[in-house]
Amino acid sequence: MPEALEEVERFLDRATLSGFSSAMIIHGIGTGALKMAVTELLKDHPLVSALRPGKPEEGGPGVTVAELKT
């Protein structure tokens, strides 16, 4: 799982540098362990202003959307 969280960090950096206002992290459903780890990483992340679960058309519970600080 550490590799997945490192990839999320790199993804957030790239999204921020590219000027995106949000980033969609697809963690899947599975056991929920990755979703919980991603949520823990993002909730106090310096690049993230807010989190929300994915809407049904975005992937629902298998997705977390991070609103990025501008």
N, C-alpha and C positions, 0 to 999 in steps of 0.2 A: 504493500500500500504506500510506502514512502515514495516510490517512483511516481505513482499517480498524483500524489500531492505536489511533488516537484513539477510535474507537467502542468498542473493547475496554476502554480506560481508563474511559470514561463508564459502560459496562455494569458494570464491577467496582465503581465508586463507588456506583451505584444498588443493586446487589445487596447490598453491605455495609451501606448505610444502611437497606435494607429488612429486614435481619436474616437474610439467607440464609446458610447454612453452606457452600454451594458454588455455583459458576457454571459452566454448560456453554457453551463457546465453540464454535460451529459454523463451522469454517473450510473445510470441504470437503476433497476429496482433491487434485484438480488436479495441479499440478507439485510440490507440497509446499513451495513458497516461503512461502506465507502461514502454513502450519502451523509452519514453522521460525521465522518472525518472531514469531508468537504465543508460541511456547515460549520464545524469548529474552526477550520482554517479561515473561512471567509468572514465569520461574524465580527472579528476584531482586526481584519486585514486593513492595512493603511490605504490601499487603493479602492476599497469597497465602501460605499455609503449605505447600501441597503441590500437585503436579500429577499427573494420571494420564491415560492415553488413555481415550477413551470405550469402554465395553463394547459388544458387538455390538448389544444392544437400545437403546443410547443413540445409535448412529450410527457406532460403530467408529472406524476411522482418520480419519474426517472430523470428529471431535469431540475436544476436549481439555477435561477437567474440572479446574477450579481449586478446591481447598479453601480457604475464606476464613478469615482470622484473626478471632477473635471478641473 
